[in-house]
Amino acid sequence: LTAAISLFRRQSLPTPWSPFPPSNTFTPLVIYGASSALGCFAIKLASLSHIHPIIAICSPSKDYVRTLLDDSKGDKIVDYRQGVEVWKEEIQRLLVGQHPPMNALDAISANGTWIPLAQLLTDLSINSVDPPTHPKLSVVSGAAQYTDEGIPDNIDIIYTYVGTAHYGAYKPSMPQKPNDKDEVNADIEFAWVLIRYVGRMLALGKFTGHPCEIIPSGLGGVERGLNRLKAGQVKGKKLVYRMGETIGL
């Protein structure tokens, strides 16, 4: 839901169930933290909408991310570990001669990750013959105000609160929320359609969930799973517990 609301509601990209024809030209989509569950779902949904190229910023060792990208359409992985200035320069080289990206998603939204993304969007716009006026950057953490020094003035930073799919509104204290209350209220109907679409795509084999590992013993395995998470032993997958396996339940 967070990925879908970020891309299709807050950034107004075409939804997968009513996409523009594949022949249409899109500006690139940049996703930071592409190997996270949120980043992977954003790639899957964008691909269903024929949005390419997708620039996936993550570790190049993430084999699962590679399976989601289409090299023939210009999708690329960019290694975040090489340092901010280096990956920014690499993306600029990859997108030479293309439309500058209007849209980016920060699937991490921690420790100022949105700042270099905002700067990247502006730098690419400045060097374009047809620059977008206000590139949009979606963020997913309510812990920041997104008013940091170094953020260009022409960037629209929009915080996605997944609770709008249930309540149709942001909490008053939440940062960078959309001004259009009617649009936010319609997130409830959007989620209703999205869930049914995803169910159909799962049944047709055109959409998949995130890789997972089932931890045995149901709730009895939760402590084991939490300890593995704390030790950094869970990468690129979700841990699943089957309630019915819980002893004594």
Solvent accessible surface area in square Angstrom, and as a share of the most:
residue,aa,sasa,rsa
1,L,71,0.35
2,T,32,0.19
3,A,3,0.02
4,A,1,0.00
5,I,0,0.00
6,S,0,0.00
7,L,0,0.00
8,F,11,0.05
9,R,50,0.18
10,R,8,0.03
11,Q,6,0.03
12,S,84,0.54
13,L,21,0.11
14,P,20,0.13
15,T,23,0.13
16,P,8,0.05
17,W,88,0.31
18,S,72,0.46
19,P,45,0.28
20,F,109,0.45
21,P,76,0.48
22,P,91,0.57
23,S,102,0.66
24,N,69,0.35
25,T,102,0.59
26,F,30,0.13
27,T,39,0.23
28,P,0,0.00
29,L,1,0.01
30,V,0,0.00
31,I,0,0.00
32,Y,29,0.11
33,G,9,0.09
34,A,0,0.00
35,S,26,0.17
36,S,34,0.22
37,A,21,0.16
38,L,35,0.17
39,G,0,0.00
40,C,1,0.00
41,F,57,0.24
42,A,0,0.00
43,I,0,0.00
44,K,18,0.07
45,L,8,0.04
46,A,0,0.00
47,S,32,0.21
48,L,40,0.20
49,S,0,0.00
50,H,56,0.25
51,I,2,0.01
52,H,27,0.12
53,P,11,0.07
54,I,0,0.00
55,I,1,0.00
56,A,0,0.00
57,I,0,0.00
58,C,3,0.02
59,S,10,0.06
60,P,39,0.25
61,S,75,0.48
62,K,55,0.23
63,D,101,0.53
64,Y,63,0.24
65,V,1,0.00
66,R,126,0.46
67,T,103,0.60
68,L,35,0.17
69,L,26,0.13
70,D,47,0.24
71,D,108,0.56
72,S,101,0.65
73,K,94,0.40
74,G,27,0.26
75,D,0,0.00
76,K,82,0.35
77,I,27,0.14
78,V,0,0.00
79,D,31,0.16
80,Y,96,0.37
81,R,141,0.52
82,Q,65,0.29
83,G,31,0.30
84,V,65,0.37
85,E,107,0.48
86,V,68,0.39
87,W,3,0.01
88,K,13,0.05
89,E,93,0.42
90,E,39,0.18
91,I,0,0.00
92,Q,49,0.22
93,R,153,0.56
94,L,59,0.29
95,L,8,0.04
96,V,116,0.67
97,G,84,0.80
98,Q,82,0.36
99,H,84,0.38
100,P,8,0.05
101,P,0,0.00
102,M,58,0.26
103,N,9,0.05
104,A,0,0.00
105,L,0,0.00
106,D,0,0.00
107,A,10,0.08
108,I,76,0.39
109,S,5,0.03
110,A,41,0.32
111,N,155,0.79
112,G,16,0.15
113,T,22,0.13
114,W,14,0.05
115,I,38,0.19
116,P,17,0.10
117,L,1,0.00
118,A,0,0.00
119,Q,50,0.22
120,L,0,0.00
121,L,0,0.00
122,T,19,0.11
123,D,49,0.25
124,L,17,0.08
125,S,4,0.03
126,I,128,0.65
127,N,113,0.58
128,S,24,0.16
129,V,156,0.90
130,D,96,0.50
131,P,68,0.43
132,P,23,0.15
133,T,109,0.63
134,H,88,0.39
135,P,0,0.00
136,K,50,0.21
137,L,0,0.00
138,S,0,0.00
139,V,0,0.00
140,V,35,0.20
141,S,28,0.18
142,G,42,0.41
143,A,99,0.77
144,A,22,0.17
145,Q,113,0.50
146,Y,7,0.03
147,T,108,0.63
148,D,55,0.29
149,E,171,0.77
150,G,40,0.38
151,I,29,0.15
152,P,30,0.19
153,D,147,0.76
154,N,42,0.22
155,I,15,0.08
156,D,52,0.27
157,I,12,0.06
158,I,25,0.13
159,Y,15,0.06
160,T,4,0.02
161,Y,33,0.13
162,V,56,0.32
163,G,5,0.05
164,T,0,0.00
165,A,8,0.06
166,H,123,0.55
167,Y,152,0.58
168,G,5,0.05
169,A,53,0.41
170,Y,26,0.10
171,K,112,0.47
172,P,125,0.79
173,S,96,0.62
174,M,30,0.13
175,P,6,0.04
176,Q,72,0.32
177,K,75,0.32
178,P,30,0.19
179,N,151,0.78
180,D,75,0.39
181,K,167,0.71
182,D,117,0.60
183,E,51,0.23
184,V,5,0.03
185,N,78,0.40
186,A,37,0.29
187,D,0,0.00
188,I,64,0.32
189,E,104,0.46
190,F,19,0.08
191,A,10,0.08
192,W,151,0.53
193,V,57,0.33
194,L,5,0.03
195,I,96,0.48
196,R,127,0.46
197,Y,31,0.12
198,V,30,0.17
199,G,38,0.36
200,R,148,0.54
201,M,18,0.08
202,L,89,0.44
203,A,91,0.70
204,L,84,0.42
205,G,59,0.57
206,K,130,0.55
207,F,17,0.07
208,T,76,0.44
209,G,43,0.42
210,H,26,0.12
211,P,45,0.28
212,C,76,0.46
213,E,52,0.23
214,I,70,0.36
215,I,3,0.02
216,P,74,0.46
217,S,41,0.27
218,G,0,0.00
219,L,85,0.42
220,G,56,0.53
221,G,0,0.00
222,V,46,0.27
223,E,126,0.57
224,R,110,0.40
225,G,0,0.00
226,L,103,0.51
227,N,84,0.43
228,R,53,0.19
229,L,91,0.45
230,K,179,0.76
231,A,66,0.51
232,G,38,0.37
233,Q,114,0.50
234,V,19,0.11
235,K,138,0.58
236,G,37,0.36
237,K,68,0.29
238,K,106,0.45
239,L,28,0.14
240,V,58,0.33
241,Y,58,0.22
242,R,125,0.46
243,M,106,0.47
244,G,78,0.75
245,E,71,0.32
246,T,23,0.13
247,I,160,0.81
248,G,84,0.81
249,L,138,0.69
